[in-house]
Amino acid sequence: MFKSNRSTASTALTVGSYAIRYAFAGDVIGFNAAANGAGTLRVISALVAPSITSTPSSQTVIAGNNVTFTAAANGNPTPTVQWQVSTNGGTSYSNISGATGTTLTLTAAATQNGARYRAVFTNSVGSATTSAATLTVQSAPTISTQPVSQAIRLGNNVTFTAAAAGNPTPTVQWQVSANGGLTFTNISGAISNTYQFTTSSSQNGNLYRAVYTNSVGTVATTAATLTVQVAPSVTTNPVSQTVVAGTNVTFTAGASGNPPPTVQWQVSTNGGTSYSNISGATNTTLIQAAISTALVSLPN
């Protein structure tokens, strides 16, 4: 803009030479004019508002790595630059402290995934803003929910649940170990956060875990143990015996189950109509001195 020190009028000038009809003493330095009269004002370059010449590009990086955004603009005077970031999808932007160069370099964190970055160029004439670049931060899966060991009755359903976060969203594969965790094998079709099945006795003691995978890495949950509870089942019945009064008699019984069943011997003195517990008789073998006829049983 061309403006006399003695006038409020101003005129926009383009590059070129202009004749000065009269200059006041205070204008001599500014116009390079003679102190006593006319001179020539030569406009070497015109003031120009910033104009974007290079916009930042959206990028995808792995968490922990550096990412660089670059922008550029022309203008006169040379514009300054201020980088800004939006964490709400571009609804609002805030200045990034110290980010005043044409290149912005930062270390990507998972929390910055989806953030948008733009550069604002400013000079005395005006300002210009680049389009926004989106940062996609990829991260390896991290476990957020571990499966829990469970004790379930035989024939009932059991459900194991796990969860993990990561970008891209990780896939899941459940695995089972039947050898105490020495090796694990994939379970066909078990590819969701929840794995449910009906228990069988052969699965008692098995370990189950979920493996999460994406393009950045793989992580496995801790293993959960399945205990299949089974009601007692008699494997050995006591045998009827005939002995001489006063001599010892031994009865033996056995049963399987999970958890291992306890045992309580009982006796009937009324032909099996009713039974009562024998105090202290809590082993699979019962030894007693024969006194009179009695029926001894192991409860089912």
C-alpha positions in Angstrom: 0.0 0.0 0.0 1.2 3.5 -0.8 0.4 6.1 1.8 1.8 9.6 2.4 2.8 10.5 6.0 0.6 13.6 5.6 -2.5 12.0 4.1 -5.0 9.4 5.1 -5.4 8.3 1.5 -3.8 5.0 0.5 -3.3 3.2 -2.8 -2.4 -0.4 -3.6 0.7 -0.5 -5.8 1.9 -3.2 -8.1 5.5 -3.7 -9.1 6.8 -0.7 -11.1 8.0 2.9 -10.9 5.9 5.8 -9.7 6.6 9.6 -9.9 6.4 11.5 -6.7 5.2 15.0 -7.2 6.1 16.2 -3.8 7.6 14.7 -0.7 7.8 16.1 2.8 11.0 16.0 4.7 9.8 13.0 6.7 9.2 11.0 3.5 12.7 11.4 2.1 14.1 8.2 3.5 11.0 6.1 2.7 10.6 7.3 -0.9 14.3 8.0 -1.7 13.2 11.4 -2.9 15.0 14.7 -2.9 14.3 16.7 0.2 13.1 19.7 -1.7 10.6 18.2 -4.1 9.8 15.5 -6.6 11.3 12.1 -6.8 10.6 8.5 -8.0 9.2 5.7 -6.0 10.2 2.3 -7.3 8.2 -0.7 -6.1 10.5 -3.7 -6.2 7.9 -6.2 -4.9 4.3 -6.1 -4.0 2.8 -7.4 -0.7 1.2 -10.8 -1.3 -1.0 -12.9 1.0 0.2 -16.5 1.7 -0.6 -19.1 -1.0 -0.3 -22.8 -0.2 2.2 -24.6 -2.5 2.5 -27.9 -0.6 0.0 -29.6 1.7 0.7 -32.3 4.3 -0.1 -35.9 3.3 -2.0 -38.4 5.5 0.2 -41.1 6.9 0.1 -44.5 8.6 2.9 -45.5 11.1 3.5 -48.0 13.8 3.2 -46.6 17.4 6.6 -45.5 18.7 8.0 -44.5 15.3 8.5 -41.0 14.1 6.1 -39.4 11.6 6.8 -36.2 9.6 4.3 -33.8 8.0 5.5 -31.1 5.5 3.9 -28.0 4.1 4.9 -24.9 2.2 3.5 -21.5 1.1 4.5 -18.4 -0.8 3.8 -14.9 0.2 5.4 -11.4 0.7 6.5 -10.9 3.4 7.6 -14.5 3.9 4.8 -16.1 5.9 5.3 -17.6 9.3 3.8 -21.1 10.0 1.9 -22.6 12.9 1.0 -26.3 13.0 -2.4 -27.2 14.5 -4.0 -30.5 15.6 -7.6 -31.7 15.9 -8.6 -34.7 18.0 -12.3 -34.4 17.3 -12.4 -35.2 13.6 -11.7 -31.6 12.5 -14.4 -29.9 14.5 -11.8 -27.7 16.2 -8.1 -27.2 16.0 -5.5 -26.1 18.6 -1.9 -24.8 18.1 0.9 -27.2 18.7 3.4 -25.5 21.0 6.8 -24.9 19.2 5.6 -26.3 15.9 6.5 -23.3 13.8 8.6 -24.8 10.9 7.5 -26.1 7.6 8.2 -29.6 8.8 6.4 -31.2 11.8 8.0 -34.3 13.3 6.6 -36.3 16.2 6.7 -39.7 17.8 3.4 -41.5 17.1 1.5 -42.8 20.1 -1.6 -45.0 20.0 -3.6 -42.1 21.5 -2.9 -40.0 18.4 -4.7 -42.4 16.1 -7.1 -40.5 13.9 -5.7 -37.0 14.8 -5.7 -34.4 12.0 -2.8 -32.0 11.4 -2.7 -28.8 9.3 -0.4 -25.8 8.9 -1.5 -22.1 9.0 0.7 -19.6 7.1 0.4 -16.0 8.1 2.0 -12.6 7.0 0.9 -9.0 7.3 -1.4 -9.3 4.3 -3.4 -12.4 5.4 -3.3 -16.1 6.2 -3.8 -19.4 4.4 -4.5 -22.9 5.9 -3.5 -26.2 4.3 -5.9 -29.1 4.1 -5.7 -31.5 7.0 -3.7 -34.7 7.0 -4.9 -37.7 9.0 -2.5 -39.8 11.2 -3.2 -43.5 11.5 -1.2 -45.1 14.3 -1.0 -48.9 14.1 -0.3 -50.8 17.3 0.2 -54.4 18.2 -2.6 -56.2 20.1 -2.7 -55.7 23.9 -4.8 -58.0 26.1 -7.6 -56.2 27.9 -9.5 -59.3 29.2 -7.9 -62.6 30.3 -9.9 -65.9 30.3 -10.7 -67.3 33.8 -10.2 -70.9 34.9 -13.4 -72.7 35.6 -14.9 -75.8 37.2 -17.9 -77.1 35.4 -20.0 -80.2 35.8 -19.8 -82.9 33.1 -22.2 -82.3 30.3 -22.7 -78.6 31.1 -21.6 -75.7 28.9 -18.5 -73.7 29.7 -17.6 -70.3 28.3 -14.2 -68.7 28.1 -14.0 -64.9 27.3 -11.0 -62.8 26.2 -10.5 -59.4 24.6 -7.7 -57.3 23.1 -7.1 -53.9 21.6 -5.0 -53.0 18.6 -4.9 -51.2 15.3 -5.8 -52.7 12.8 -8.4 -54.6 14.9 -6.8 -57.9 15.7 -8.2 -61.3 14.8 -8.5 -64.0 17.5 -7.8 -67.7 17.5 -8.5 -69.9 20.5 -6.1 -72.7 21.3 -6.1 -75.8 23.6 -3.3 -77.7 25.4 -3.9 -81.2 26.6 -0.3 -81.6 28.0 -0.2 -79.0 30.7 0.8 -76.1 28.4 3.8 -77.7 26.7 2.1 -77.3 23.3 -1.1 -75.6 22.1 -3.2 -76.3 19.0 -5.7 -74.2 17.2 -9.4 -75.0 17.8 -11.2 -75.1 14.5 -13.8 -72.3 14.2 -13.0 -70.7 17.6 -12.4 -67.2 16.2 -14.4 -64.9 18.4 -13.8 -63.3 21.8 -16.1 -65.9 23.4 -15.5 -69.6 23.2 -18.3 -71.9 24.4 -18.6 -75.7 24.3 -20.1 -78.7 26.2 -17.7 -80.3 28.7 -16.6 -84.0 28.5 -14.5 -85.9 31.0 -11.6 -86.1 28.6 -11.3 -82.3 28.7 -10.5 -82.2 32.4 -7.3 -80.3 33.1 -7.1 -78.8 29.5 -5.7 -75.3 29.2 -7.4 -72.7 26.9 -6.0 -69.5 25.6 -6.8 -66.9 22.9 -4.2 -65.6 20.4 -4.7 -62.1 18.9 -3.0 -61.1 15.7 -2.8 -58.0 13.4 -0.3 -56.7 10.9 1.9 -55.3 13.7 2.2 -58.3 16.0 0.8 -61.2 18.0 0.0 -61.7 21.6 -1.5 -64.6 23.6 -3.6 -64.5 26.8 -2.7 -66.4 29.8 -4.0 -69.9 29.8 -7.2 -70.8 31.7 -7.7 -74.3 33.2 -10.9 -76.3 32.7 -11.8 -78.6 35.6 -14.6 -81.0 34.6 -16.6 -82.0 37.7 -17.9 -85.6 37.6 -20.3 -87.1 40.2 -19.1 -90.2 42.1 -19.4 -93.5 40.3 -18.9 -96.8 42.2 -16.1 -98.8 40.7 -15.8 -101.5 43.5 -18.6 -102.9 45.6 -18.0 -104.6 49.0 -18.4 -108.3 48.9 -20.7 -110.2 51.3 -18.7 -112.3 53.8 -19.2 -115.0 56.4 -16.9 -115.0 59.4 -16.7 -116.5 62.9 -17.9 -114.1 65.6 -15.0 -112.2 67.2 -12.8 -112.3 64.2 -12.1 -109.2 62.1 -13.8 -108.7 58.8 -12.7 -106.4 56.0 -14.8 -104.7 53.4 -13.4 -102.8 50.5 -15.1 -100.3 48.1 -14.0 -97.8 45.5 -15.5 -94.9 43.4 -14.3 -92.4 40.9 -15.3 -88.8 40.5 -14.0 -85.2 40.2 -13.3 -83.8 42.7 -12.3 -87.1 44.3 -15.2 -88.3 46.4 -15.1 -88.8 50.1 -16.3 -92.0 51.6 -18.5 -92.8 54.6 -19.3 -96.4 55.6 -22.8 -97.1 56.9 -24.4 -100.1 58.6 -28.0 -101.5 58.7 -29.2 -103.7 61.5 -32.7 -104.0 60.3 -32.3 -105.9 57.0 -31.5 -102.7 55.0 -34.6 -100.7 56.0 -32.4 -97.9 57.3 -28.7 -97.2 57.5 -26.6 -95.1 60.0 -23.1 -93.8 59.6 -20.2 -95.8 61.2 -18.1 -93.3 63.2 -14.6 -92.8 61.8 -15.2 -95.2 58.9 -14.1 -92.8 56.1 -11.6 -94.9 54.2 -12.2 -97.2 51.2 -11.4 -100.2 53.5 -13.5 -101.0 56.5 -12.1 -103.4 59.2 -14.3 -104.5 62.0 -14.6 -107.3 64.5 -17.6 -109.5 63.7 -20.2 -109.3 66.5 -23.5 -109.9 64.9 -25.2 -110.0 61.6 -25.2 -106.6 59.9 -25.5 -105.1 56.4 -22.7 -102.6 55.5 -22.9 -100.3 52.5 -21.1 -97.5 50.8 -23.5 -94.7 50.0 -24.1 -93.9 46.3 
